[in-house]
């Protein structure tokens, strides 16, 4: 499993609002599950973006926290067409001149897990992955006993 650190409110938009593209300067061969970590930085200008507002941005939401893992997504595809000059139809979240990491099957955590992140793709500590898996297992178990 890998992880990505994303500034708020973009991390929130991934976890809650349907942001399915993460823009990066470099491509990757990695495909599979990603922890979505809300970094310690906030893009204040982005908070007023129509896309962020449409995603339901609410700074009071627990997923608007910083310095924590807030979701898990699958990295299913990387589109580099916008970098190579080809046609790109990756949608409104895709920046021109960036590689578009397509995120699918996004699952918000029931509560954020405080963790340190780093730029780019990074490998989370096994204890963090275990904590995320245990949280989802507990939530699933609770849901099935109701």
C-alpha positions as CSV (number, residue, x, y, z in Angstrom):
1,X,0.0,0.0,0.0
2,X,1.1,3.6,-0.7
3,X,0.0,6.9,0.6
4,X,-0.4,10.5,-0.8
5,X,-0.3,13.7,1.2
6,X,-2.8,16.3,-0.2
7,X,-3.4,19.9,1.0
8,X,-6.8,20.7,2.4
9,X,-9.4,21.4,1.0
10,X,-8.3,19.1,-1.9
11,X,-8.0,16.1,0.5
12,X,-11.5,16.8,1.7
13,X,-12.8,16.9,-1.9
14,X,-11.2,13.5,-2.5
15,X,-12.7,12.0,0.7
16,X,-16.2,13.6,0.5
17,X,-16.8,15.4,-2.7
18,X,-15.9,13.3,-5.7
19,X,-12.5,14.6,-6.6
20,X,-11.4,11.7,-8.7
21,X,-8.1,13.1,-10.1
22,X,-5.0,14.0,-8.2
23,X,-2.6,16.1,-10.2
24,X,1.2,15.3,-10.0
25,X,4.3,16.5,-11.8
26,X,5.7,12.9,-12.2
27,X,4.0,9.7,-13.4
28,X,4.1,6.5,-11.4
29,X,3.8,2.8,-12.3
30,X,2.1,2.1,-9.0
31,X,-1.5,0.9,-9.1
32,X,-3.5,-0.1,-6.0
33,X,-4.7,1.2,-2.7
34,X,-3.7,4.6,-1.4
35,X,-4.1,6.2,2.0
36,X,-5.2,9.8,1.5
37,X,-3.4,12.0,4.0
38,X,-4.4,15.6,4.7
39,X,-1.2,17.4,4.9
40,X,-0.4,20.2,7.4
41,X,-0.8,22.9,4.7
42,X,-4.1,24.4,3.6
43,X,-4.6,26.0,0.2
44,X,-6.7,29.0,1.4
45,X,-7.4,30.3,-2.1
46,X,-8.9,26.9,-3.0
47,X,-11.5,27.1,-0.3
48,X,-13.5,29.5,-2.4
49,X,-13.1,27.4,-5.6
50,X,-16.5,26.5,-7.2
51,X,-15.3,22.9,-7.4
52,X,-14.4,22.8,-3.7
53,X,-17.7,24.4,-2.8
54,X,-19.6,21.9,-4.9
55,X,-17.7,19.2,-3.1
56,X,-19.4,20.3,0.1
57,X,-16.4,21.9,1.8
58,X,-17.1,22.4,5.5
59,X,-14.1,23.3,7.7
60,X,-16.1,21.9,10.7
61,X,-16.2,18.4,9.1
62,X,-13.8,15.9,10.7
63,X,-12.5,15.1,7.3
64,X,-11.4,18.8,6.9
65,X,-8.7,18.1,9.5
66,X,-5.0,18.5,8.8
67,X,-2.1,16.1,9.6
68,X,-4.2,12.9,9.4
69,X,-5.2,10.1,7.1
70,X,-8.8,10.7,6.2
71,X,-9.6,8.2,3.4
72,X,-8.5,5.2,1.3
73,X,-8.7,5.2,-2.5
74,X,-7.6,3.0,-5.3
75,X,-5.1,4.4,-7.8
76,X,-6.5,2.8,-11.0
77,X,-5.0,4.8,-13.9
78,X,-2.5,7.6,-14.6
79,X,-3.2,9.8,-17.6
80,X,-0.2,11.6,-19.0
81,X,-1.9,13.1,-22.1
82,X,-2.0,16.6,-20.7
83,X,1.8,16.5,-20.3
84,X,2.6,15.0,-23.7
85,X,0.2,17.3,-25.6
86,X,-2.4,14.7,-26.4
87,X,-6.1,14.9,-25.9
88,X,-7.2,14.6,-22.3
89,X,-10.7,14.2,-21.0
90,X,-10.0,13.7,-17.3
91,X,-12.6,16.2,-16.2
92,X,-12.7,19.4,-14.2
93,X,-10.4,18.3,-11.5
94,X,-7.5,17.7,-14.0
95,X,-4.8,20.4,-14.3
96,X,-3.2,21.1,-17.6
97,X,0.4,20.0,-17.8
98,X,0.1,17.5,-14.9
99,X,-0.1,13.7,-14.8
100,X,-3.6,12.8,-13.7
101,X,-3.8,10.0,-11.1
102,X,-7.3,8.6,-11.2
103,X,-8.7,7.7,-7.8
104,X,-11.6,5.2,-7.6
105,X,-13.5,3.4,-4.8
106,X,-12.8,6.2,-2.3
107,X,-13.8,5.3,1.2
108,X,-13.7,8.0,3.9
109,X,-12.5,6.8,7.3
110,X,-15.0,6.9,10.1
111,X,-12.6,9.3,11.9
112,X,-9.2,10.8,11.0
113,X,-6.0,9.0,12.1
114,X,-3.2,11.5,13.0
115,X,-0.1,10.7,11.0
116,X,3.0,12.4,9.5
117,X,3.0,12.6,5.7
118,X,5.5,13.6,3.0
119,X,5.4,14.8,-0.6
120,X,4.6,12.5,-3.5
121,X,3.8,8.8,-3.1
122,X,5.1,7.4,0.1
123,X,5.0,4.1,2.0
124,X,3.0,4.2,5.2
125,X,4.2,2.5,8.3
126,X,2.7,-1.0,8.8
127,X,1.1,0.1,12.1
128,X,-0.8,2.9,10.2
129,X,-2.1,0.4,7.6
130,X,-3.1,-1.9,10.4
131,X,-5.0,0.9,12.2
132,X,-6.8,1.9,9.0
133,X,-7.8,-1.8,8.3
134,X,-9.0,-2.3,11.8
135,X,-11.1,0.9,11.7
136,X,-12.8,-0.3,8.5
137,X,-13.3,-3.8,9.9
138,X,-14.9,-2.4,13.1
139,X,-17.2,-0.1,11.1
140,X,-18.2,-3.0,8.8
141,X,-18.9,-5.3,11.9
142,X,-20.9,-2.6,13.6
143,X,-23.0,-2.0,10.4
144,X,-23.7,-5.7,10.0
145,X,-24.9,-6.1,13.6
146,X,-27.6,-3.4,13.3
